[in-house]
Amino acid sequence: MSEFDLDLQTIESEMDVEDADDTGRVVLGVLDGRTSDEEWVAEVDDGAVLVLAVEGDMKRLAAGFAPDIREMGGELIHFRRFLLVTPSGVTIDTDRLD
């Protein structure tokens, strides 16, 4: 085997800490009109995936933030009683739903 000269301390110090903090976050919530549209958009803009239990008319409740999410490159899908919302770069794979 060849020998590597790998300095992990240097690599860690050069990593962008802000990017590391924003990955892998899933926010569970209830879509019932009590949370502002701006708050949902801010969560997704920060890189979070939303899993929202829908209580009421989903189209009406999501109408205020869905266009903004789509404009940012995010995705929305209604699955069973939940609305899944992802930021840009996170794809919702529906292939197994056929």
MMTF fields as JSON, N, C-alpha, C and O atoms, coordinates in Angstrom:
{
  "mmtfVersion": "1.0.0",
  "mmtfProducer": "UNKNOWN",
  "numBonds": 391,
  "numAtoms": 392,
  "numGroups": 98,
  "numChains": 1,
  "numModels": 1,
  "chainsPerModel": [1],
  "groupsPerChain": [98],
  "chainIdList": ["A"],
  "bondAtomList": [4, 2, 8, 6, 12, 10, 16, 14, 20, 18, 24, 22, 28, 26, 32, 30, 36, 34, 40, 38, 44, 42, 48, 46, 52, 50, 56, 54, 60, 58, 64, 62, 68, 66, 72, 70, 76, 74, 80, 78, 84, 82, 88, 86, 92, 90, 96, 94, 100, 98, 104, 102, 108, 106, 112, 110, 116, 114, 120, 118, 124, 122, 128, 126, 132, 130, 136, 134, 140, 138, 144, 142, 148, 146, 152, 150, 156, 154, 160, 158, 164, 162, 168, 166, 172, 170, 176, 174, 180, 178, 184, 182, 188, 186, 192, 190, 196, 194, 200, 198, 204, 202, 208, 206, 212, 210, 216, 214, 220, 218, 224, 222, 228, 226, 232, 230, 236, 234, 240, 238, 244, 242, 248, 246, 252, 250, 256, 254, 260, 258, 264, 262, 268, 266, 272, 270, 276, 274, 280, 278, 284, 282, 288, 286, 292, 290, 296, 294, 300, 298, 304, 302, 308, 306, 312, 310, 316, 314, 320, 318, 324, 322, 328, 326, 332, 330, 336, 334, 340, 338, 344, 342, 348, 346, 352, 350, 356, 354, 360, 358, 364, 362, 368, 366, 372, 370, 376, 374, 380, 378, 384, 382, 388, 386],
  "bondOrderList": [1, 1, 1, 1, 1, 1, 1, 1, 1, 1, 1, 1, 1, 1, 1, 1, 1, 1, 1, 1, 1, 1, 1, 1, 1, 1, 1, 1, 1, 1, 1, 1, 1, 1, 1, 1, 1, 1, 1, 1, 1, 1, 1, 1, 1, 1, 1, 1, 1, 1, 1, 1, 1, 1, 1, 1, 1, 1, 1, 1, 1, 1, 1, 1, 1, 1, 1, 1, 1, 1, 1, 1, 1, 1, 1, 1, 1, 1, 1, 1, 1, 1, 1, 1, 1, 1, 1, 1, 1, 1, 1, 1, 1, 1, 1, 1, 1],
  "groupList": [{"groupName": "MET", "atomNameList": ["N", "CA", "C", "O"], "elementList": ["N", "C", "C", "O"], "formalChargeList": [0, 0, 0, 0], "bondAtomList": [1, 0, 2, 1, 3, 2], "bondOrderList": [1, 1, 2], "singleLetterCode": "M", "chemCompType": "L-PEPTIDE LINKING"}, {"groupName": "SER", "atomNameList": ["N", "CA", "C", "O"], "elementList": ["N", "C", "C", "O"], "formalChargeList": [0, 0, 0, 0], "bondAtomList": [1, 0, 2, 1, 3, 2], "bondOrderList": [1, 1, 2], "singleLetterCode": "S", "chemCompType": "L-PEPTIDE LINKING"}, {"groupName": "GLU", "atomNameList": ["N", "CA", "C", "O"], "elementList": ["N", "C", "C", "O"], "formalChargeList": [0, 0, 0, 0], "bondAtomList": [1, 0, 2, 1, 3, 2], "bondOrderList": [1, 1, 2], "singleLetterCode": "E", "chemCompType": "L-PEPTIDE LINKING"}, {"groupName": "PHE", "atomNameList": ["N", "CA", "C", "O"], "elementList": ["N", "C", "C", "O"], "formalChargeList": [0, 0, 0, 0], "bondAtomList": [1, 0, 2, 1, 3, 2], "bondOrderList": [1, 1, 2], "singleLetterCode": "F", "chemCompType": "L-PEPTIDE LINKING"}, {"groupName": "ASP", "atomNameList": ["N", "CA", "C", "O"], "elementList": ["N", "C", "C", "O"], "formalChargeList": [0, 0, 0, 0], "bondAtomList": [1, 0, 2, 1, 3, 2], "bondOrderList": [1, 1, 2], "singleLetterCode": "D", "chemCompType": "L-PEPTIDE LINKING"}, {"groupName": "LEU", "atomNameList": ["N", "CA", "C", "O"], "elementList": ["N", "C", "C", "O"], "formalChargeList": [0, 0, 0, 0], "bondAtomList": [1, 0, 2, 1, 3, 2], "bondOrderList": [1, 1, 2], "singleLetterCode": "L", "chemCompType": "L-PEPTIDE LINKING"}, {"groupName": "GLN", "atomNameList": ["N", "CA", "C", "O"], "elementList": ["N", "C", "C", "O"], "formalChargeList": [0, 0, 0, 0], "bondAtomList": [1, 0, 2, 1, 3, 2], "bondOrderList": [1, 1, 2], "singleLetterCode": "Q", "chemCompType": "L-PEPTIDE LINKING"}, {"groupName": "THR", "atomNameList": ["N", "CA", "C", "O"], "elementList": ["N", "C", "C", "O"], "formalChargeList": [0, 0, 0, 0], "bondAtomList": [1, 0, 2, 1, 3, 2], "bondOrderList": [1, 1, 2], "singleLetterCode": "T", "chemCompType": "L-PEPTIDE LINKING"}, {"groupName": "ILE", "atomNameList": ["N", "CA", "C", "O"], "elementList": ["N", "C", "C", "O"], "formalChargeList": [0, 0, 0, 0], "bondAtomList": [1, 0, 2, 1, 3, 2], "bondOrderList": [1, 1, 2], "singleLetterCode": "I", "chemCompType": "L-PEPTIDE LINKING"}, {"groupName": "VAL", "atomNameList": ["N", "CA", "C", "O"], "elementList": ["N", "C", "C", "O"], "formalChargeList": [0, 0, 0, 0], "bondAtomList": [1, 0, 2, 1, 3, 2], "bondOrderList": [1, 1, 2], "singleLetterCode": "V", "chemCompType": "L-PEPTIDE LINKING"}, {"groupName": "ALA", "atomNameList": ["N", "CA", "C", "O"], "elementList": ["N", "C", "C", "O"], "formalChargeList": [0, 0, 0, 0], "bondAtomList": [1, 0, 2, 1, 3, 2], "bondOrderList": [1, 1, 2], "singleLetterCode": "A", "chemCompType": "L-PEPTIDE LINKING"}, {"groupName": "GLY", "atomNameList": ["N", "CA", "C", "O"], "elementList": ["N", "C", "C", "O"], "formalChargeList": [0, 0, 0, 0], "bondAtomList": [1, 0, 2, 1, 3, 2], "bondOrderList": [1, 1, 2], "singleLetterCode": "G", "chemCompType": "PEPTIDE LINKING"}, {"groupName": "ARG", "atomNameList": ["N", "CA", "C", "O"], "elementList": ["N", "C", "C", "O"], "formalChargeList": [0, 0, 0, 0], "bondAtomList": [1, 0, 2, 1, 3, 2], "bondOrderList": [1, 1, 2], "singleLetterCode": "R", "chemCompType": "L-PEPTIDE LINKING"}, {"groupName": "TRP", "atomNameList": ["N", "CA", "C", "O"], "elementList": ["N", "C", "C", "O"], "formalChargeList": [0, 0, 0, 0], "bondAtomList": [1, 0, 2, 1, 3, 2], "bondOrderList": [1, 1, 2], "singleLetterCode": "W", "chemCompType": "L-PEPTIDE LINKING"}, {"groupName": "LYS", "atomNameList": ["N", "CA", "C", "O"], "elementList": ["N", "C", "C", "O"], "formalChargeList": [0, 0, 0, 0], "bondAtomList": [1, 0, 2, 1, 3, 2], "bondOrderList": [1, 1, 2], "singleLetterCode": "K", "chemCompType": "L-PEPTIDE LINKING"}, {"groupName": "PRO", "atomNameList": ["N", "CA", "C", "O"], "elementList": ["N", "C", "C", "O"], "formalChargeList": [0, 0, 0, 0], "bondAtomList": [1, 0, 2, 1, 3, 2], "bondOrderList": [1, 1, 2], "singleLetterCode": "P", "chemCompType": "L-PEPTIDE LINKING"}, {"groupName": "HIS", "atomNameList": ["N", "CA", "C", "O"], "elementList": ["N", "C", "C", "O"], "formalChargeList": [0, 0, 0, 0], "bondAtomList": [1, 0, 2, 1, 3, 2], "bondOrderList": [1, 1, 2], "singleLetterCode": "H", "chemCompType": "L-PEPTIDE LINKING"}],
  "groupTypeList": [0, 1, 2, 3, 4, 5, 4, 5, 6, 7, 8, 2, 1, 2, 0, 4, 9, 2, 4, 10, 4, 4, 7, 11, 12, 9, 9, 5, 11, 9, 5, 4, 11, 12, 7, 1, 4, 2, 2, 13, 9, 10, 2, 9, 4, 4, 11, 10, 9, 5, 9, 5, 10, 9, 2, 11, 4, 0, 14, 12, 5, 10, 10, 11, 3, 10, 15, 4, 8, 12, 2, 0, 11, 11, 2, 5, 8, 16, 3, 12, 12, 3, 5, 5, 9, 7, 15, 1, 11, 9, 7, 8, 4, 7, 4, 12, 5, 4],
  "groupIdList": [1, 2, 3, 4, 5, 6, 7, 8, 9, 10, 11, 12, 13, 14, 15, 16, 17, 18, 19, 20, 21, 22, 23, 24, 25, 26, 27, 28, 29, 30, 31, 32, 33, 34, 35, 36, 37, 38, 39, 40, 41, 42, 43, 44, 45, 46, 47, 48, 49, 50, 51, 52, 53, 54, 55, 56, 57, 58, 59, 60, 61, 62, 63, 64, 65, 66, 67, 68, 69, 70, 71, 72, 73, 74, 75, 76, 77, 78, 79, 80, 81, 82, 83, 84, 85, 86, 87, 88, 89, 90, 91, 92, 93, 94, 95, 96, 97, 98],
  "secStructList": [7, 7, 7, 7, 7, 7, 7, 2, 2, 2, 2, 2, 2, 2, 1, 7, 2, 2, 2, 2, 2, 6, 1, 1, 7, 3, 3, 3, 3, 3, 3, 1, 1, 7, 1, 7, 2, 2, 2, 2, 2, 2, 2, 2, 2, 6, 6, 7, 3, 3, 3, 3, 3, 3, 7, 1, 7, 2, 2, 2, 2, 2, 6, 6, 6, 2, 2, 2, 2, 2, 2, 6, 6, 7, 3, 3, 3, 3, 3, 6, 6, 3, 3, 3, 3, 3, 7, 6, 6, 7, 7, 7, 7, 7, 4, 4, 4, 7],
  "xCoordList": [0.827, 0.0, 0.87, 1.969, 0.34, 1.092, 0.75, -0.295, 1.646, 1.5, 0.986, 1.486, -0.014, -0.57, -0.094, 0.049, 0.149, 0.49, -0.745, -0.899, -1.621, -2.905, -2.936, -2.807, -3.103, -3.147, -4.599, -5.114, -5.258, -6.683, -6.949, -7.995, -6.023, -6.246, -6.314, -7.136, -5.471, -5.501, -6.79, -7.394, -7.215, -8.457, -9.64, -10.474, -9.726, -10.842, -10.853, -11.921, -9.675, -9.628, -10.028, -10.467, -9.878, -10.23, -11.665, -12.137, -12.358, -13.75, -14.636, -14.396, -15.647, -16.611, -17.602, -18.459, -17.494, -18.325, -19.8, -20.66, -20.109, -21.509, -22.176, -23.317, -21.489, -22.066, -22.293, -23.298, -21.394, -21.518, -22.711, -23.34, -23.031, -24.142, -25.506, -26.493, -25.581, -26.862, -27.275, -28.316, -26.502, -26.825, -27.555, -27.325, -28.445, -29.086, -30.165, -30.48, -30.739, -31.755, -33.153, -33.475, -33.975, -35.368, -36.242, -36.061, -37.186, -38.082, -39.457, -40.061, -39.952, -41.309, -42.225, -41.902, -43.366, -44.287, -45.707, -45.987, -46.59, -48.003, -48.371, -48.136, -48.946, -49.421, -50.898, -51.772, -51.148, -52.514, -52.841, -53.906, -51.909, -52.141, -51.58, -51.602, -51.076, -50.557, -49.122, -48.697, -48.372, -46.995, -47.003, -47.663, -46.27, -46.281, -45.598, -44.701, -46.034, -45.418, -43.93, -43.109, -43.594, -42.194, -41.317, -40.152, -41.866, -41.099, -40.795, -39.681, -41.788, -41.547, -40.498, -39.6, -40.619, -39.655, -38.251, -37.282, -38.133, -36.822, -36.18, -34.975, -36.979, -36.45, -35.862, -34.753, -36.617, -36.16, -34.965, -34.03, -34.988, -33.87, -32.589, -31.488, -32.738, -31.59, -31.149, -30.207, -31.823, -31.423, -32.199, -31.859, -33.23, -34.002, -35.016, -35.521, -35.299, -36.394, -37.572, -37.412, -38.749, -39.946, -40.807, -41.035, -41.279, -42.27, -43.437, -43.39, -44.491, -45.595, -46.868, -47.335, -47.423, -48.723, -49.778, -49.844, -50.59, -51.572, -52.863, -53.458, -53.288, -54.555, -55.397, -55.331, -56.185, -57.013, -56.81, -56.335, -57.173, -57.064, -55.621, -55.153, -54.918, -53.499, -53.21, -52.272, -53.994, -53.743, -53.854, -53.034, -54.847, -55.027, -53.914, -53.381, -53.56, -52.547, -51.144, -50.337, -50.844, -49.503, -49.407, -48.313, -50.52, -50.537, -49.618, -49.104, -49.412, -48.6, -47.107, -46.354, -46.648, -45.201, -44.753, -43.573, -45.657, -45.284, -44.626, -43.606, -45.162, -44.499, -43.068, -42.178, -42.853, -41.507, -40.542, -39.392, -41.02, -40.18, -39.805, -38.641, -40.769, -40.499, -39.537, -38.646, -39.722, -38.849, -37.406, -36.463, -37.24, -35.903, -35.295, -34.148, -36.052, -35.56, -35.93, -35.453, -36.774, -37.2, -38.344, -38.89, -38.693, -39.783, -40.804, -40.475, -42.057, -43.141, -43.906, -44.142, -44.289, -45.119, -46.036, -45.616, -47.289, -48.27, -48.246, -48.539, -47.901, -47.844, -48.652, -48.32, -49.706, -50.656, -51.169, -51.816, -50.918, -51.414, -50.301, -50.414, -49.223, -48.062, -47.701, -47.91, -47.156, -46.558, -45.058, -44.577, -44.318, -42.859, -42.33, -42.737, -41.423, -40.866, -39.352, -38.806, -38.67, -37.216, -36.586, -37.185, -35.381, -34.667, -34.065, -34.078, -33.555, -32.871, -31.753, -31.016, -31.632, -30.574, -30.985, -30.242, -32.155, -32.67, -33.894, -34.92, -33.766, -34.827, -35.72, -35.239, -37.01, -37.963, -38.145, -38.661, -37.729, -37.79, -39.116, -39.365, -39.958, -41.276, -41.339, -42.428, -40.216, -40.186, -40.841, -41.415, -40.777, -41.327, -42.817, -43.401, -43.427, -44.863, -45.727, -46.953, -45.106, -45.866, -46.593, -47.282],
  "yCoordList": [-1.188, 0.0, 1.251, 1.272, 2.294, 3.548, 4.325, 4.124, 5.197, 5.975, 7.369, 8.002, 7.853, 9.175, 10.127, 9.748, 11.357, 12.405, 13.291, 14.285, 12.908, 13.567, 14.306, 13.695, 15.609, 16.445, 16.808, 17.8, 15.998, 16.21, 17.522, 18.14, 17.952, 19.209, 20.377, 21.277, 20.376, 21.44, 21.39, 22.428, 20.2, 20.055, 20.55, 21.296, 20.14, 20.572, 22.08, 22.692, 22.691, 24.134, 24.907, 26.053, 24.279, 24.945, 24.674, 25.289, 23.784, 23.483, 24.673, 25.39, 24.872, 25.934, 25.452, 24.618, 25.963, 25.515, 25.817, 25.032, 26.944, 27.281, 26.22, 25.842, 25.729, 24.688, 23.407, 22.729, 23.063, 21.83, 21.884, 20.857, 23.06, 23.193, 23.095, 22.761, 23.378, 23.443, 22.133, 22.088, 21.081, 19.851, 18.873, 18.814, 18.105, 17.016, 17.391, 16.591, 18.558, 18.988, 18.717, 19.126, 18.025, 17.758, 18.4, 18.154, 19.221, 19.912, 19.264, 19.226, 18.757, 18.21, 19.313, 20.031, 19.442, 20.489, 20.166, 19.117, 21.094, 20.957, 22.133, 23.291, 21.819, 22.846, 23.071, 22.351, 24.103, 24.386, 25.879, 26.301, 26.675, 28.105, 28.91, 30.139, 28.257, 28.998, 29.472, 30.432, 28.818, 29.225, 30.082, 29.746, 31.188, 32.104, 31.488, 30.655, 31.91, 31.458, 31.803, 31.016, 32.976, 33.425, 32.505, 32.286, 31.967, 31.052, 29.743, 29.229, 29.199, 27.978, 28.223, 27.406, 29.354, 29.687, 29.843, 29.375, 30.49, 30.684, 29.344, 29.164, 28.413, 27.092, 26.401, 25.869, 26.412, 25.764, 26.516, 25.895, 27.83, 28.638, 28.337, 28.46, 27.942, 27.561, 26.12, 25.645, 25.421, 24.063, 22.948, 21.778, 23.273, 22.246, 21.585, 22.202, 20.322, 19.591, 19.665, 19.413, 20.006, 20.091, 18.853, 18.428, 18.281, 17.204, 17.738, 17.772, 18.156, 18.855, 18.016, 17.622, 17.746, 17.084, 18.12, 19.199, 17.786, 18.735, 18.619, 17.546, 19.749, 19.817, 20.917, 22.079, 20.529, 21.49, 21.341, 20.31, 22.376, 22.394, 22.683, 23.818, 21.633, 21.75, 22.822, 23.603, 22.87, 23.863, 25.284, 26.141, 25.528, 26.867, 27.188, 28.297, 26.206, 26.436, 26.624, 27.355, 25.973, 26.065, 27.148, 27.438, 27.74, 28.709, 29.908, 30.491, 30.276, 31.447, 31.22, 32.181, 29.968, 29.726, 28.796, 28.792, 28.016, 27.07, 27.752, 27.255, 28.867, 29.512, 29.961, 29.852, 30.455, 30.884, 29.702, 29.811, 28.573, 27.371, 26.915, 26.614, 26.864, 26.446, 27.41, 26.986, 28.716, 29.728, 29.57, 29.872, 29.095, 28.862, 27.548, 27.237, 26.779, 25.509, 24.324, 23.214, 24.535, 23.458, 22.65, 22.978, 21.589, 20.712, 20.557, 20.638, 20.332, 20.048, 18.844, 18.72, 17.965, 16.828, 16.473, 16.451, 16.197, 15.767, 14.246, 13.614, 13.655, 12.201, 11.793, 12.14, 11.057, 10.652, 11.892, 12.72, 12.057, 13.248, 14.246, 15.065, 14.178, 15.033, 15.826, 15.376, 17.011, 17.794, 17.767, 18.193, 17.265, 17.231, 18.389, 18.592, 19.144, 20.325, 20.232, 20.095, 20.308, 20.198, 21.436, 22.082, 21.765, 22.892, 22.494, 21.323, 23.46, 23.214, 22.208, 22.288, 21.269, 20.264, 18.987, 18.006, 18.98, 17.768, 17.328, 18.009, 16.179, 15.669, 14.702, 13.889, 14.795, 13.851, 12.728, 12.957, 11.529, 10.376, 9.656, 9.105, 9.663, 9.025, 7.723, 7.188, 7.213, 6.029, 4.809, 3.988, 4.666, 3.489, 3.601, 2.697, 4.669, 4.862, 4.282, 4.28, 3.798, 3.254, 1.991, 1.396],
  "zCoordList": [0.0, 0.0, 0.0, 0.554, -0.641, -0.629, 0.636, 1.254, 0.99, 2.214, 1.869, 0.939, 2.614, 2.38, 3.452, 4.614, 3.061, 4.011, 4.149, 3.44, 5.079, 5.232, 6.559, 7.619, 6.502, 7.698, 7.992, 7.476, 8.825, 9.111, 9.842, 9.64, 10.684, 11.389, 10.415, 10.588, 9.405, 8.412, 7.615, 7.347, 7.236, 6.473, 7.283, 6.769, 8.555, 9.41, 9.597, 9.609, 9.743, 9.958, 8.703, 8.793, 7.529, 6.282, 5.846, 4.89, 6.513, 6.163, 6.493, 7.464, 5.687, 5.928, 6.979, 6.687, 8.18, 9.302, 9.059, 9.458, 8.409, 8.145, 7.292, 7.562, 6.264, 5.417, 6.201, 5.988, 7.093, 7.866, 8.814, 9.07, 9.336, 10.271, 9.591, 10.246, 8.296, 7.603, 6.94, 6.285, 7.089, 6.381, 7.283, 8.49, 6.658, 7.367, 8.355, 9.237, 8.248, 9.21, 8.652, 7.537, 9.437, 9.086, 10.154, 11.347, 9.721, 10.643, 10.557, 9.485, 11.673, 11.759, 12.251, 13.198, 11.601, 12.005, 11.583, 11.003, 11.89, 11.546, 10.65, 10.994, 9.506, 8.583, 8.88, 8.397, 9.698, 10.123, 10.089, 10.538, 9.55, 9.452, 10.603, 10.555, 11.637, 12.792, 12.593, 13.236, 11.717, 11.435, 10.177, 9.194, 10.21, 9.065, 7.851, 7.978, 6.69, 5.437, 5.416, 4.944, 5.928, 5.948, 6.775, 6.44, 7.85, 8.704, 7.973, 8.062, 7.244, 6.48, 5.397, 5.197, 4.699, 3.643, 4.222, 3.624, 5.371, 6.006, 6.374, 6.202, 6.875, 7.228, 6.004, 6.054, 4.899, 3.671, 3.092, 2.586, 3.16, 2.672, 3.451, 2.914, 4.718, 5.548, 5.302, 5.935, 4.385, 4.021, 4.684, 4.506, 5.444, 6.144, 5.216, 4.278, 5.498, 4.866, 5.825, 7.019, 5.322, 6.159, 5.953, 4.82, 7.041, 7.016, 7.84, 9.069, 7.127, 7.775, 7.745, 6.677, 8.917, 9.011, 8.622, 9.21, 7.641, 7.122, 7.917, 8.014, 8.486, 9.207, 8.577, 8.977, 7.59, 6.878, 5.382, 4.906, 4.654, 3.194, 2.801, 2.894, 2.357, 2.075, 1.026, 1.188, -0.035, -1.089, -0.56, -0.89, 0.245, 0.824, 1.81, 1.813, 2.655, 3.693, 3.121, 3.696, 1.995, 1.404, 0.333, -0.152, -0.037, -1.136, -0.898, -1.853, 0.347, 0.655, 0.565, 0.406, 0.662, 0.616, -0.515, -0.866, -1.089, -2.151, -3.353, -3.833, -3.861, -5.005, -4.681, -5.524, -3.479, -3.075, -3.027, -3.453, -2.504, -2.422, -3.832, -4.097, -4.72, -6.1, -6.79, -7.526, -6.549, -7.141, -6.653, -7.384, -5.415, -4.85, -5.355, -5.036, -6.137, -6.649, -5.791, -6.031, -4.79, -3.902, -4.484, -5.537, -3.776, -4.21, -3.091, -1.907, -3.495, -2.56, -3.077, -4.279, -2.179, -2.567, -1.402, -0.245, -1.73, -0.734, -0.724, -1.738, 0.411, 0.547, 1.768, 2.901, 1.513, 2.552, 3.259, 2.619, 4.524, 5.244, 5.529, 6.441, 4.748, 4.987, 3.74, 2.614, 3.964, 2.898, 3.132, 4.182, 2.147, 2.223, 1.401, 0.257, 1.99, 1.331, 1.434, 2.529, 0.287, 0.29, -0.326, -1.186, 0.113, -0.487, -1.836, -2.215, -2.529, -3.784, -3.569, -2.587, -4.483, -4.384, -3.678, -3.698, -3.054, -2.406, -3.196, -3.215, -3.844, -4.712, -3.949, -3.16, -4.186, -3.62, -4.637, -5.731, -4.284, -5.181, -4.968, -3.895, -5.985, -5.896, -6.701, -6.91, -7.146, -7.982, -7.341, -8.056, -6.048, -5.371, -5.091, -4.494, -5.502, -5.269, -6.389, -6.285, -7.442, -8.578, -8.189, -9.017]
}
